[in-house]
């Protein structure tokens, strides 16, 4: 009984830490390493890709790694693949990233 209570508390702590990091990342997109032109619509759309990827795998680190370096990480590309975006959609996401990041992603 005691071990299950401790396990529950640890799980709750990790969930709270994840939600705090998620909220911080959404509230401060330029804390992600974006140095280009601010576009909240693009940022929200790219963020949604990472959130959908998190929902697919249910691994909190995926969301944070996906948004890393202004959506230019290998994790973002892997999420695009996992969510089955077609080539035209991927090109559109690259244009969004280029505007936010200030440079084209390398994927």
MOLIN-V807650 format. One record per residue. RES is the residue in one letter. PHI is phi in radians with two decimals (999 if undefined). Layout:
res->RES phi->PHI
res->RES phi->PHI
This chain:
res->X phi->999
res->X phi->-1.17
res->X phi->-1.11
res->X phi->-1.20
res->X phi->-1.18
res->X phi->-1.15
res->X phi->-1.06
res->X phi->-1.11
res->X phi->-1.12
res->X phi->-1.14
res->X phi->-1.08
res->X phi->-1.11
res->X phi->-1.08
res->X phi->-1.11
res->X phi->-1.10
res->X phi->-1.11
res->X phi->-1.11
res->X phi->-1.09
res->X phi->-1.12
res->X phi->-1.11
res->X phi->-1.14
res->X phi->-1.10
res->X phi->-1.11
res->X phi->-1.12
res->X phi->-1.16
res->X phi->-1.26
res->X phi->-1.25
res->X phi->-2.24
res->X phi->-1.05
res->X phi->-1.40
res->X phi->-1.32
res->X phi->-1.50
res->X phi->1.78
res->X phi->-1.34
res->X phi->-2.18
res->X phi->-1.62
res->X phi->-1.47
res->X phi->-1.22
res->X phi->-2.50
res->X phi->-1.10
res->X phi->-1.12
res->X phi->-1.12
res->X phi->-1.05
res->X phi->-1.15
res->X phi->-1.18
res->X phi->-1.16
res->X phi->-1.07
res->X phi->-1.12
res->X phi->-1.02
res->X phi->-1.16
res->X phi->-1.17
res->X phi->-1.11
res->X phi->-1.14
res->X phi->-1.02
res->X phi->-1.10
res->X phi->-1.19
res->X phi->-1.77
res->X phi->0.97
res->X phi->-2.13
res->X phi->-0.93
res->X phi->-1.10
res->X phi->-1.06
res->X phi->-1.04
res->X phi->-1.16
res->X phi->-1.22
res->X phi->-1.14
res->X phi->-1.46
res->X phi->-0.99
res->X phi->0.93
res->X phi->1.00
res->X phi->1.18
res->X phi->-1.83
res->X phi->-1.30
res->X phi->-1.08
res->X phi->-1.15
res->X phi->-1.09
res->X phi->-1.07
res->X phi->-1.10
res->X phi->-1.17
res->X phi->-1.02
res->X phi->-1.14
res->X phi->-1.13
res->X phi->-1.61
res->X phi->1.03
res->X phi->-1.31
res->X phi->-1.42
res->X phi->-1.05
res->X phi->-1.13
res->X phi->-1.15
res->X phi->-1.08
res->X phi->-1.09
res->X phi->-1.15
res->X phi->-1.09
res->X phi->-1.07
res->X phi->-1.13
res->X phi->-1.08
res->X phi->-1.09
res->X phi->-1.02
res->X phi->-1.18
res->X phi->-1.26
res->X phi->-1.47
res->X phi->1.65
res->X phi->-2.68
res->X phi->-1.23
res->X phi->-1.20
res->X phi->-1.59
res->X phi->-1.77
